[in-house]
Amino acid sequence: MAKLINKKEQELTIEIKVKIGGSLLEAENNILDACNEVGNLATEKALEQYDTDGSPIKIGEVKFTAKKEQVNKSYQTPYGTVEVKRYVYQTAKGGKLYCPLEDNARIIQNATPKFAQQISHKYSNMNAPSVCRDLEDNHHRKISHSYLQDVSDWVGSIAEAKEETWEYATPKINKAINTIVLSLDGAYLLMRKDGYREAMVGCISLYDIEGERQHSIYIGEAPEYGKATFIKRLETEISQIKQKYPNAHYLGIADGAKNNWTLLKKHTDQQLLDFFHVTEYLSDVSYAVYSNKSDKPKREFWLHERCKKLKHEENYVDKLIIQMKKLSERKNMSKSIREKLSAALTYFVNNKKMMNYANNVKNKLPIGSGVTEAACKTLVKQRLCCSGMRWNQTGAKVVLSLRGIIQSTGRWLQFWNKINQYGAQVC
């Protein structure tokens, strides 16, 4: 049992005995339990200092008076449950109780801020049962699924409520930022009511003069009709990054979906079709050149050479269009191959202005939206598309908000610093 030996100002001296006999694993489990006991006692004493002395207080122009006696309340910490006596307040007219300790200590749904931070981070990466097992097995901390979700939902709601007003500083970058790539894409997840719907992912990536990516900002938004919330969030981030880098070259990269370009053309100096998306169309064309099953090596060589020339040779897209037009004149071609060839030809003709890959390669600029493609997997698929998962709108939104903050380097700590500064209740 942990024992308080001395308390001097804001320092505690705590004594505890630890059994280290048996196997090393048994000893380590005993050490962990002892650390939790120390943590509980220290947190209990730390919480007490955030309470008042029971005197009347004012919040704005409203006067609050404390109940006559302190009331016991249990709080969840990284080390266990602690019980603390604290004052609760009310106005002369009654109404909702106010607890200064909870406000001053930044308590979130009866969880201390560190514990709320820990479990919301874990929940953004694992489902509730997995988080609870992890806490019990590895931290000797047992909590319910519902409590875990309540805390995580509350933290996620803060992220949502403050996404328009809280600005996050980009990490210190020691290299000059030459190009900023804006990109967006979607990933489908299973919703409880509507079946499979498209969640949106947006990326803002900063590149130096050598074409090396230095930082990325990720935005994930739950499925919605019209994508208005996602667009608003992405445009807010774009506006903030343009204030910091007004002279950078802004490049929009995406696949051929029309809605993508409506947004990207508004905010970028140059637009480019994702190179690897374009090569999928060229792959279809290769079957019009070599249609037999035995021609696979020839098809692969043809495709490799055309992709290489498209990437490195100026205006090569015009030559490809001419080749496709000649191929379309052939008569001995199956219906499916002809349809795919026609679709590819239309795609190239309509989008050739956004296929200047050679110029980008020459100037060490990106030609693909691989960052966004990867984000669709890491931000959405890995967490929200596991076996048996179905989501409601709120749950998906909370998890994606948390994951976007966590995966954007430096933001998770800034997010909690802001909660620490302003308070969870105010947020």
SEZA-136792 format. One record per residue (C-alpha): x, y, z; residue number from 1; residue in one letter. Coordinates in steps of 0.2 Angstrom, whole numbers, plus 5000, padded with zeros to 4 digits. Layout:
<sites>
xx X	yy Y	zz Z	k NUM	r A
...
</sites>
This chain:
<sites>
xx 5000	yy 5000	zz 5000	k 1	r M
xx 5007	yy 5017	zz 4995	k 2	r A
xx 5009	yy 5029	zz 5010	k 3	r K
xx 5011	yy 5048	zz 5010	k 4	r L
xx 5027	yy 5051	zz 5020	k 5	r I
xx 5028	yy 5070	zz 5017	k 6	r N
xx 5020	yy 5084	zz 5007	k 7	r K
xx 5030	yy 5100	zz 5005	k 8	r K
xx 5022	yy 5113	zz 4995	k 9	r E
xx 5020	yy 5105	zz 4978	k 10	r Q
xx 5031	yy 5090	zz 4981	k 11	r E
xx 5026	yy 5073	zz 4988	k 12	r L
xx 5036	yy 5059	zz 4996	k 13	r T
xx 5028	yy 5042	zz 4995	k 14	r I
xx 5033	yy 5026	zz 5002	k 15	r E
xx 5029	yy 5009	zz 4995	k 16	r I
xx 5035	yy 4991	zz 4997	k 17	r K
xx 5037	yy 4980	zz 4981	k 18	r V
xx 5038	yy 4961	zz 4981	k 19	r K
xx 5051	yy 4956	zz 4968	k 20	r I
xx 5051	yy 4937	zz 4971	k 21	r G
xx 5046	yy 4923	zz 4959	k 22	r G
xx 5048	yy 4925	zz 4940	k 23	r S
xx 5053	yy 4941	zz 4933	k 24	r L
xx 5036	yy 4943	zz 4925	k 25	r L
xx 5028	yy 4941	zz 4942	k 26	r E
xx 5040	yy 4954	zz 4949	k 27	r A
xx 5036	yy 4966	zz 4934	k 28	r E
xx 5017	yy 4964	zz 4937	k 29	r N
xx 5020	yy 4968	zz 4956	k 30	r N
xx 5030	yy 4983	zz 4951	k 31	r I
xx 5017	yy 4989	zz 4939	k 32	r L
xx 5004	yy 4987	zz 4953	k 33	r D
xx 5015	yy 4997	zz 4964	k 34	r A
xx 5017	yy 5011	zz 4952	k 35	r C
xx 4998	yy 5012	zz 4950	k 36	r N
xx 4996	yy 5013	zz 4968	k 37	r E
xx 5009	yy 5028	zz 4969	k 38	r V
xx 5000	yy 5036	zz 4954	k 39	r G
xx 4983	yy 5035	zz 4962	k 40	r N
xx 4989	yy 5043	zz 4978	k 41	r L
xx 4999	yy 5056	zz 4970	k 42	r A
xx 4985	yy 5060	zz 4958	k 43	r T
xx 4972	yy 5061	zz 4973	k 44	r E
xx 4984	yy 5074	zz 4981	k 45	r K
xx 4986	yy 5083	zz 4965	k 46	r A
xx 4967	yy 5084	zz 4962	k 47	r L
xx 4964	yy 5092	zz 4979	k 48	r E
xx 4974	yy 5107	zz 4975	k 49	r Q
xx 4962	yy 5112	zz 4961	k 50	r Y
xx 4947	yy 5114	zz 4973	k 51	r D
xx 4942	yy 5130	zz 4981	k 52	r T
xx 4941	yy 5134	zz 5000	k 53	r D
xx 4922	yy 5134	zz 4999	k 54	r G
xx 4920	yy 5153	zz 4997	k 55	r S
xx 4907	yy 5161	zz 4985	k 56	r P
xx 4914	yy 5163	zz 4967	k 57	r I
xx 4908	yy 5173	zz 4952	k 58	r K
xx 4908	yy 5167	zz 4934	k 59	r I
xx 4905	yy 5183	zz 4924	k 60	r G
xx 4891	yy 5192	zz 4933	k 61	r E
xx 4884	yy 5176	zz 4941	k 62	r V
xx 4887	yy 5172	zz 4959	k 63	r K
xx 4889	yy 5154	zz 4964	k 64	r F
xx 4888	yy 5148	zz 4982	k 65	r T
xx 4896	yy 5131	zz 4988	k 66	r A
xx 4886	yy 5117	zz 4996	k 67	r K
xx 4889	yy 5117	zz 5015	k 68	r K
xx 4900	yy 5101	zz 5014	k 69	r E
xx 4912	yy 5094	zz 5002	k 70	r Q
xx 4905	yy 5079	zz 4991	k 71	r V
xx 4914	yy 5063	zz 4987	k 72	r N
xx 4917	yy 5060	zz 4969	k 73	r K
xx 4927	yy 5046	zz 4960	k 74	r S
xx 4938	yy 5051	zz 4945	k 75	r Y
xx 4947	yy 5039	zz 4933	k 76	r Q
xx 4966	yy 5041	zz 4931	k 77	r T
xx 4979	yy 5031	zz 4921	k 78	r P
xx 4983	yy 5022	zz 4937	k 79	r Y
xx 4966	yy 5018	zz 4944	k 80	r G
xx 4950	yy 5026	zz 4952	k 81	r T
xx 4953	yy 5039	zz 4965	k 82	r V
xx 4940	yy 5047	zz 4977	k 83	r E
xx 4941	yy 5065	zz 4981	k 84	r V
xx 4931	yy 5077	zz 4992	k 85	r K
xx 4927	yy 5093	zz 4983	k 86	r R
xx 4915	yy 5108	zz 4983	k 87	r Y
xx 4901	yy 5109	zz 4971	k 88	r V
xx 4892	yy 5126	zz 4968	k 89	r Y
xx 4875	yy 5132	zz 4963	k 90	r Q
xx 4867	yy 5149	zz 4960	k 91	r T
xx 4854	yy 5156	zz 4972	k 92	r A
xx 4841	yy 5151	zz 4959	k 93	r K
xx 4847	yy 5133	zz 4959	k 94	r G
xx 4850	yy 5125	zz 4942	k 95	r G
xx 4865	yy 5115	zz 4936	k 96	r K
xx 4879	yy 5111	zz 4949	k 97	r L
xx 4896	yy 5118	zz 4945	k 98	r Y
xx 4912	yy 5110	zz 4951	k 99	r C
xx 4927	yy 5121	zz 4951	k 100	r P
xx 4939	yy 5107	zz 4954	k 101	r L
xx 4933	yy 5098	zz 4938	k 102	r E
xx 4935	yy 5114	zz 4928	k 103	r D
xx 4952	yy 5119	zz 4935	k 104	r N
xx 4959	yy 5101	zz 4933	k 105	r A
xx 4952	yy 5100	zz 4915	k 106	r R
xx 4942	yy 5084	zz 4919	k 107	r I
xx 4933	yy 5076	zz 4905	k 108	r I
xx 4919	yy 5064	zz 4908	k 109	r Q
xx 4926	yy 5060	zz 4926	k 110	r N
xx 4943	yy 5056	zz 4918	k 111	r A
xx 4959	yy 5066	zz 4922	k 112	r T
xx 4966	yy 5074	zz 4906	k 113	r P
xx 4980	yy 5062	zz 4904	k 114	r K
xx 4969	yy 5047	zz 4905	k 115	r F
xx 4957	yy 5055	zz 4893	k 116	r A
xx 4971	yy 5058	zz 4881	k 117	r Q
xx 4977	yy 5040	zz 4883	k 118	r Q
xx 4961	yy 5031	zz 4880	k 119	r I
xx 4955	yy 5043	zz 4866	k 120	r S
xx 4972	yy 5040	zz 4857	k 121	r H
xx 4970	yy 5021	zz 4859	k 122	r K
xx 4952	yy 5022	zz 4853	k 123	r Y
xx 4956	yy 5031	zz 4837	k 124	r S
xx 4967	yy 5016	zz 4833	k 125	r N
xx 4958	yy 5001	zz 4840	k 126	r M
xx 4940	yy 4996	zz 4843	k 127	r N
xx 4933	yy 4998	zz 4861	k 128	r A
xx 4935	yy 4979	zz 4866	k 129	r P
xx 4953	yy 4979	zz 4860	k 130	r S
xx 4957	yy 4995	zz 4870	k 131	r V
xx 4949	yy 4988	zz 4886	k 132	r C
xx 4959	yy 4972	zz 4884	k 133	r R
xx 4975	yy 4982	zz 4881	k 134	r D
xx 4972	yy 4993	zz 4897	k 135	r L
xx 4968	yy 4978	zz 4908	k 136	r E
xx 4981	yy 4966	zz 4901	k 137	r D
xx 4995	yy 4979	zz 4899	k 138	r N
xx 4991	yy 4993	zz 4912	k 139	r H
xx 4980	yy 4983	zz 4925	k 140	r H
xx 4967	yy 4996	zz 4922	k 141	r R
xx 4949	yy 4990	zz 4920	k 142	r K
xx 4936	yy 5001	zz 4912	k 143	r I
xx 4919	yy 4998	zz 4903	k 144	r S
xx 4917	yy 4999	zz 4884	k 145	r H
xx 4903	yy 5012	zz 4886	k 146	r S
xx 4914	yy 5023	zz 4897	k 147	r Y
xx 4929	yy 5022	zz 4885	k 148	r L
xx 4917	yy 5028	zz 4871	k 149	r Q
xx 4909	yy 5042	zz 4881	k 150	r D
xx 4926	yy 5049	zz 4885	k 151	r V
xx 4932	yy 5047	zz 4867	k 152	r S
xx 4916	yy 5055	zz 4860	k 153	r D
xx 4918	yy 5070	zz 4871	k 154	r W
xx 4936	yy 5072	zz 4866	k 155	r V
xx 4931	yy 5070	zz 4847	k 156	r G
xx 4917	yy 5083	zz 4850	k 157	r S
xx 4930	yy 5096	zz 4856	k 158	r I
xx 4940	yy 5092	zz 4840	k 159	r A
xx 4925	yy 5095	zz 4829	k 160	r E
xx 4919	yy 5110	zz 4839	k 161	r A
xx 4936	yy 5119	zz 4838	k 162	r K
xx 4942	yy 5114	zz 4820	k 163	r E
xx 4937	yy 5131	zz 4813	k 164	r E
xx 4944	yy 5142	zz 4827	k 165	r T
xx 4960	yy 5133	zz 4833	k 166	r W
xx 4975	yy 5135	zz 4822	k 167	r E
xx 4989	yy 5122	zz 4823	k 168	r Y
xx 5007	yy 5127	zz 4820	k 169	r A
xx 5016	yy 5117	zz 4807	k 170	r T
xx 5032	yy 5108	zz 4814	k 171	r P
xx 5048	yy 5118	zz 4812	k 172	r K
xx 5055	yy 5115	zz 4794	k 173	r I
xx 5073	yy 5119	zz 4791	k 174	r N
xx 5071	yy 5118	zz 4772	k 175	r K
xx 5063	yy 5131	zz 4760	k 176	r A
xx 5045	yy 5125	zz 4755	k 177	r I
xx 5044	yy 5127	zz 4736	k 178	r N
xx 5028	yy 5117	zz 4732	k 179	r T
xx 5012	yy 5113	zz 4742	k 180	r I
xx 5001	yy 5099	zz 4735	k 181	r V
xx 4982	yy 5099	zz 4738	k 182	r L
xx 4974	yy 5082	zz 4735	k 183	r S
xx 4958	yy 5073	zz 4740	k 184	r L
xx 4950	yy 5056	zz 4738	k 185	r D
xx 4937	yy 5045	zz 4745	k 186	r G
xx 4936	yy 5028	zz 4754	k 187	r A
xx 4920	yy 5018	zz 4757	k 188	r Y
xx 4914	yy 5012	zz 4774	k 189	r L
xx 4899	yy 5002	zz 4779	k 190	r L
xx 4886	yy 5013	zz 4788	k 191	r M
xx 4872	yy 5006	zz 4799	k 192	r R
xx 4858	yy 5014	zz 4790	k 193	r K
xx 4864	yy 5018	zz 4772	k 194	r D
xx 4875	yy 5003	zz 4767	k 195	r G
xx 4892	yy 5008	zz 4760	k 196	r Y
xx 4895	yy 5027	zz 4759	k 197	r R
xx 4910	yy 5037	zz 4754	k 198	r E
xx 4921	yy 5045	zz 4768	k 199	r A
xx 4932	yy 5059	zz 4762	k 200	r M
xx 4951	yy 5062	zz 4764	k 201	r V
xx 4960	yy 5078	zz 4761	k 202	r G
xx 4979	yy 5080	zz 4761	k 203	r C
xx 4990	yy 5096	zz 4761	k 204	r I
xx 5008	yy 5091	zz 4758	k 205	r S
xx 5023	yy 5103	zz 4759	k 206	r L
xx 5038	yy 5099	zz 4748	k 207	r Y
xx 5055	yy 5107	zz 4747	k 208	r D
xx 5065	yy 5113	zz 4732	k 209	r I
xx 5072	yy 5095	zz 4730	k 210	r E
xx 5054	yy 5088	zz 4729	k 211	r G
xx 5056	yy 5079	zz 4746	k 212	r E
xx 5040	yy 5079	zz 4756	k 213	r R
xx 5043	yy 5088	zz 4773	k 214	r Q
xx 5025	yy 5088	zz 4781	k 215	r H
xx 5007	yy 5083	zz 4778	k 216	r S
xx 4991	yy 5088	zz 4785	k 217	r I
xx 4977	yy 5075	zz 4785	k 218	r Y
xx 4958	yy 5078	zz 4786	k 219	r I
xx 4945	yy 5064	zz 4787	k 220	r G
xx 4927	yy 5067	zz 4786	k 221	r E
xx 4912	yy 5055	zz 4788	k 222	r A
xx 4901	yy 5051	zz 4774	k 223	r P
xx 4889	yy 5066	zz 4770	k 224	r E
xx 4878	yy 5071	zz 4756	k 225	r Y
xx 4885	yy 5085	zz 4746	k 226	r G
xx 4902	yy 5085	zz 4756	k 227	r K
xx 4899	yy 5102	zz 4762	k 228	r A
xx 4907	yy 5099	zz 4779	k 229	r T
xx 4922	yy 5091	zz 4771	k 230	r F
xx 4925	yy 5105	zz 4759	k 231	r I
xx 4923	yy 5119	zz 4772	k 232	r K
xx 4936	yy 5110	zz 4783	k 233	r R
xx 4948	yy 5108	zz 4769	k 234	r L
xx 4946	yy 5126	zz 4763	k 235	r E
xx 4949	yy 5132	zz 4781	k 236	r T
xx 4966	yy 5122	zz 4781	k 237	r E
xx 4970	yy 5129	zz 4764	k 238	r I
xx 4967	yy 5146	zz 4769	k 239	r S
xx 4978	yy 5144	zz 4785	k 240	r Q
xx 4993	yy 5136	zz 4775	k 241	r I
xx 4992	yy 5150	zz 4762	k 242	r K
xx 4994	yy 5163	zz 4775	k 243	r Q
xx 5010	yy 5155	zz 4780	k 244	r K
xx 5016	yy 5151	zz 4763	k 245	r Y
xx 5009	yy 5164	zz 4751	k 246	r P
xx 5023	yy 5162	zz 4738	k 247	r N
xx 5023	yy 5143	zz 4736	k 248	r A
xx 5018	yy 5135	zz 4720	k 249	r H
xx 5001	yy 5126	zz 4724	k 250	r Y
xx 4998	yy 5110	zz 4714	k 251	r L
xx 4982	yy 5100	zz 4714	k 252	r G
xx 4983	yy 5082	zz 4711	k 253	r I
xx 4968	yy 5070	zz 4710	k 254	r A
xx 4960	yy 5057	zz 4699	k 255	r D
xx 4947	yy 5061	zz 4686	k 256	r G
xx 4932	yy 5064	zz 4697	k 257	r A
xx 4924	yy 5081	zz 4691	k 258	r K
xx 4920	yy 5086	zz 4709	k 259	r N
xx 4938	yy 5085	zz 4714	k 260	r N
xx 4943	yy 5098	zz 4701	k 261	r W
xx 4929	yy 5110	zz 4705	k 262	r T
xx 4938	yy 5112	zz 4722	k 263	r L
xx 4956	yy 5111	zz 4717	k 264	r L
xx 4955	yy 5123	zz 4702	k 265	r K
xx 4949	yy 5136	zz 4714	k 266	r K
xx 4964	yy 5135	zz 4726	k 267	r H
xx 4979	yy 5129	zz 4715	k 268	r T
xx 4990	yy 5137	zz 4702	k 269	r D
xx 4992	yy 5120	zz 4692	k 270	r Q
xx 4982	yy 5104	zz 4691	k 271	r Q
xx 4988	yy 5087	zz 4687	k 272	r L
xx 4980	yy 5070	zz 4685	k 273	r L
xx 4987	yy 5057	zz 4696	k 274	r D
xx 5000	yy 5048	zz 4685	k 275	r F
xx 4996	yy 5031	zz 4692	k 276	r F
xx 4977	yy 5033	zz 4689	k 277	r H
xx 4982	yy 5038	zz 4671	k 278	r V
xx 4992	yy 5022	zz 4669	k 279	r T
xx 4977	yy 5012	zz 4672	k 280	r E
xx 4969	yy 5019	zz 4657	k 281	r Y
xx 4985	yy 5015	zz 4647	k 282	r L
xx 4984	yy 4997	zz 4653	k 283	r S
xx 4967	yy 4995	zz 4645	k 284	r D
xx 4974	yy 5002	zz 4629	k 285	r V
xx 4988	yy 4989	zz 4629	k 286	r S
xx 4975	yy 4976	zz 4626	k 287	r Y
xx 4970	yy 4984	zz 4610	k 288	r A
xx 4988	yy 4983	zz 4604	k 289	r V
xx 4991	yy 4965	zz 4610	k 290	r Y
xx 4975	yy 4956	zz 4613	k 291	r S
xx 4980	yy 4938	zz 4614	k 292	r N
xx 4984	yy 4930	zz 4631	k 293	r K
xx 5001	yy 4924	zz 4625	k 294	r S
xx 5005	yy 4942	zz 4621	k 295	r D
xx 5007	yy 4947	zz 4640	k 296	r K
xx 5026	yy 4950	zz 4639	k 297	r P
xx 5023	yy 4962	zz 4624	k 298	r K
xx 5009	yy 4971	zz 4633	k 299	r R
xx 5019	yy 4974	zz 4648	k 300	r E
xx 5034	yy 4980	zz 4638	k 301	r F
xx 5022	yy 4992	zz 4628	k 302	r W
xx 5014	yy 4999	zz 4643	k 303	r L
xx 5031	yy 5001	zz 4652	k 304	r H
xx 5038	yy 5011	zz 4637	k 305	r E
xx 5023	yy 5022	zz 4635	k 306	r R
xx 5022	yy 5026	zz 4654	k 307	r C
xx 5041	yy 5030	zz 4654	k 308	r K
xx 5039	yy 5042	zz 4639	k 309	r K
xx 5023	yy 5050	zz 4646	k 310	r L
xx 5033	yy 5054	zz 4662	k 311	r K
xx 5048	yy 5061	zz 4654	k 312	r H
xx 5044	yy 5067	zz 4636	k 313	r E
xx 5036	yy 5084	zz 4633	k 314	r E
xx 5019	yy 5083	zz 4624	k 315	r N
xx 5020	yy 5064	zz 4623	k 316	r Y
xx 5001	yy 5064	zz 4627	k 317	r V
xx 4997	yy 5070	zz 4610	k 318	r D
xx 5007	yy 5056	zz 4602	k 319	r K
xx 4997	yy 5044	zz 4613	k 320	r L
xx 4980	yy 5051	zz 4607	k 321	r I
xx 4986	yy 5049	zz 4589	k 322	r I
xx 4990	yy 5031	zz 4593	k 323	r Q
xx 4974	yy 5028	zz 4601	k 324	r M
xx 4964	yy 5035	zz 4587	k 325	r K
xx 4973	yy 5024	zz 4575	k 326	r K
xx 4970	yy 5009	zz 4586	k 327	r L
xx 4951	yy 5013	zz 4586	k 328	r S
xx 4951	yy 5011	zz 4567	k 329	r E
xx 4955	yy 4992	zz 4569	k 330	r R
xx 4940	yy 4980	zz 4565	k 331	r K
xx 4946	yy 4964	zz 4573	k 332	r N
xx 4944	yy 4969	zz 4591	k 333	r M
xx 4932	yy 4963	zz 4605	k 334	r S
xx 4918	yy 4973	zz 4611	k 335	r K
xx 4925	yy 4975	zz 4629	k 336	r S
xx 4942	yy 4980	zz 4622	k 337	r I
xx 4935	yy 4993	zz 4610	k 338	r R
xx 4924	yy 5001	zz 4624	k 339	r E
xx 4939	yy 5002	zz 4636	k 340	r K
xx 4950	yy 5010	zz 4622	k 341	r L
xx 4936	yy 5022	zz 4618	k 342	r S
xx 4935	yy 5027	zz 4636	k 343	r A
xx 4953	yy 5029	zz 4637	k 344	r A
xx 4954	yy 5040	zz 4622	k 345	r L
xx 4940	yy 5051	zz 4628	k 346	r T
xx 4949	yy 5052	zz 4645	k 347	r Y
xx 4965	yy 5058	zz 4637	k 348	r F
xx 4957	yy 5070	zz 4625	k 349	r V
xx 4947	yy 5078	zz 4639	k 350	r N
xx 4961	yy 5079	zz 4652	k 351	r N
xx 4977	yy 5081	zz 4641	k 352	r K
xx 4980	yy 5099	zz 4649	k 353	r K
xx 4982	yy 5090	zz 4666	k 354	r M
xx 4995	yy 5077	zz 4660	k 355	r M
xx 5011	yy 5088	zz 4659	k 356	r N
xx 5021	yy 5075	zz 4669	k 357	r Y
xx 5038	yy 5078	zz 4660	k 358	r A
xx 5038	yy 5096	zz 4666	k 359	r N
xx 5034	yy 5091	zz 4684	k 360	r N
xx 5048	yy 5078	zz 4684	k 361	r V
xx 5060	yy 5090	zz 4677	k 362	r K
xx 5056	yy 5102	zz 4691	k 363	r N
xx 5056	yy 5089	zz 4705	k 364	r K
xx 5037	yy 5091	zz 4708	k 365	r L
xx 5026	yy 5077	zz 4712	k 366	r P
xx 5016	yy 5068	zz 4699	k 367	r I
xx 5005	yy 5056	zz 4710	k 368	r G
xx 4993	yy 5057	zz 4724	k 369	r S
xx 5001	yy 5043	zz 4733	k 370	r G
xx 5000	yy 5052	zz 4750	k 371	r V
xx 4981	yy 5053	zz 4749	k 372	r T
xx 4979	yy 5035	zz 4743	k 373	r E
xx 4989	yy 5030	zz 4758	k 374	r A
xx 4979	yy 5041	zz 4769	k 375	r A
xx 4963	yy 5033	zz 4763	k 376	r C
xx 4970	yy 5017	zz 4770	k 377	r K
xx 4978	yy 5023	zz 4786	k 378	r T
xx 4965	yy 5036	zz 4791	k 379	r L
xx 4949	yy 5027	zz 4785	k 380	r V
xx 4952	yy 5008	zz 4780	k 381	r K
xx 4963	yy 5002	zz 4794	k 382	r Q
xx 4951	yy 5008	zz 4808	k 383	r R
xx 4934	yy 5009	zz 4801	k 384	r L
xx 4933	yy 4995	zz 4789	k 385	r C
xx 4938	yy 4980	zz 4800	k 386	r C
xx 4928	yy 4964	zz 4799	k 387	r S
xx 4910	yy 4966	zz 4805	k 388	r G
xx 4911	yy 4985	zz 4808	k 389	r M
xx 4896	yy 4996	zz 4804	k 390	r R
xx 4896	yy 5015	zz 4809	k 391	r W
xx 4884	yy 5029	zz 4813	k 392	r N
xx 4887	yy 5046	zz 4807	k 393	r Q
xx 4893	yy 5052	zz 4825	k 394	r T
xx 4905	yy 5038	zz 4828	k 395	r G
xx 4913	yy 5039	zz 4811	k 396	r A
xx 4915	yy 5057	zz 4813	k 397	r K
xx 4923	yy 5056	zz 4830	k 398	r V
xx 4936	yy 5043	zz 4825	k 399	r V
xx 4941	yy 5052	zz 4809	k 400	r L
xx 4943	yy 5068	zz 4818	k 401	r S
xx 4954	yy 5060	zz 4831	k 402	r L
xx 4964	yy 5051	zz 4818	k 403	r R
xx 4967	yy 5066	zz 4807	k 404	r G
xx 4974	yy 5076	zz 4822	k 405	r I
xx 4985	yy 5061	zz 4827	k 406	r I
xx 4992	yy 5058	zz 4810	k 407	r Q
xx 4996	yy 5076	zz 4806	k 408	r S
xx 5013	yy 5077	zz 4815	k 409	r T
xx 5013	yy 5089	zz 4830	k 410	r G
xx 4994	yy 5092	zz 4831	k 411	r R
xx 4989	yy 5079	zz 4845	k 412	r W
xx 5001	yy 5088	zz 4857	k 413	r L
xx 4995	yy 5105	zz 4852	k 414	r Q
xx 4977	yy 5099	zz 4853	k 415	r F
xx 4979	yy 5094	zz 4871	k 416	r W
xx 4989	yy 5110	zz 4875	k 417	r N
xx 4974	yy 5120	zz 4870	k 418	r K
xx 4962	yy 5109	zz 4881	k 419	r I
xx 4974	yy 5112	zz 4895	k 420	r N
xx 4974	yy 5130	zz 4892	k 421	r Q
xx 4956	yy 5134	zz 4889	k 422	r Y
xx 4947	yy 5119	zz 4898	k 423	r G
xx 4937	yy 5105	zz 4892	k 424	r A
xx 4920	yy 5112	zz 4898	k 425	r Q
xx 4923	yy 5129	zz 4889	k 426	r V
xx 4929	yy 5120	zz 4873	k 427	r C
</sites>
